[in-house]
Amino acid sequence: MNTMSPIRKDFLASNLRSQLGRLSSILDNIEEERLDGECASDSLREVELNLRQIRKLCVEG
């Protein structure tokens, strides 16, 4: 099992927090009906792509 360096761990944690914030914002906008389905889908797709990149960093680590 490989351990992550503190810098790498902080980087990954920061990126995950960023995506969590984006998901929270998307959820708030959907609940308040300020976001249509197409825009929500595009936003979620972008978060998904970012999470895939984060996962690749973890695997490559």
C-alpha positions as CSV (number, residue, x, y, z in Angstrom):
1,M,0.0,0.0,0.0
2,N,1.4,3.4,-1.1
3,T,1.1,6.3,1.3
4,M,0.5,9.8,-0.1
5,S,2.8,12.6,0.6
6,P,1.3,15.4,2.7
7,I,1.3,17.8,-0.3
8,R,-0.5,15.3,-2.5
9,K,-3.0,14.5,0.2
10,D,-3.7,18.2,0.7
11,F,-4.0,18.7,-3.1
12,L,-6.5,15.9,-3.4
13,A,-8.5,16.9,-0.4
14,S,-8.7,20.5,-1.7
15,N,-10.0,19.3,-5.1
16,L,-12.5,17.0,-3.5
17,R,-13.8,19.9,-1.3
18,S,-14.1,22.0,-4.4
19,Q,-16.2,19.4,-6.1
20,L,-18.3,19.0,-3.0
21,G,-18.9,22.7,-3.0
22,R,-20.0,22.6,-6.6
23,L,-22.3,19.7,-6.0
24,S,-23.9,21.6,-3.1
25,S,-24.4,24.6,-5.2
26,I,-26.0,22.6,-8.0
27,L,-28.3,21.0,-5.4
28,D,-29.3,24.3,-4.0
29,N,-30.0,25.7,-7.4
30,I,-32.1,22.7,-8.4
31,E,-34.1,22.9,-5.1
32,E,-34.8,26.6,-5.6
33,E,-35.7,26.0,-9.3
34,R,-32.9,28.4,-10.5
35,L,-31.4,25.7,-12.7
36,D,-33.0,23.9,-15.6
37,G,-32.4,20.2,-16.4
38,E,-30.0,20.8,-19.2
39,C,-27.8,23.2,-17.2
40,A,-27.9,20.9,-14.2
41,S,-26.8,18.0,-16.5
42,D,-23.9,20.0,-17.9
43,S,-22.8,21.0,-14.4
44,L,-22.9,17.5,-13.2
45,R,-21.0,16.2,-16.2
46,E,-18.2,18.7,-15.4
47,V,-18.1,17.6,-11.8
48,E,-18.0,14.0,-13.0
49,L,-15.0,14.7,-15.3
50,N,-13.2,16.5,-12.5
51,L,-13.8,13.5,-10.1
52,R,-12.4,11.2,-12.8
53,Q,-9.2,13.3,-12.9
54,I,-8.9,13.2,-9.2
55,R,-9.4,9.4,-9.2
56,K,-6.6,9.1,-11.8
57,L,-4.3,11.1,-9.6
58,C,-5.0,8.7,-6.7
59,V,-4.3,5.7,-8.9
60,E,-1.1,7.1,-10.3
61,G,0.1,8.3,-6.9
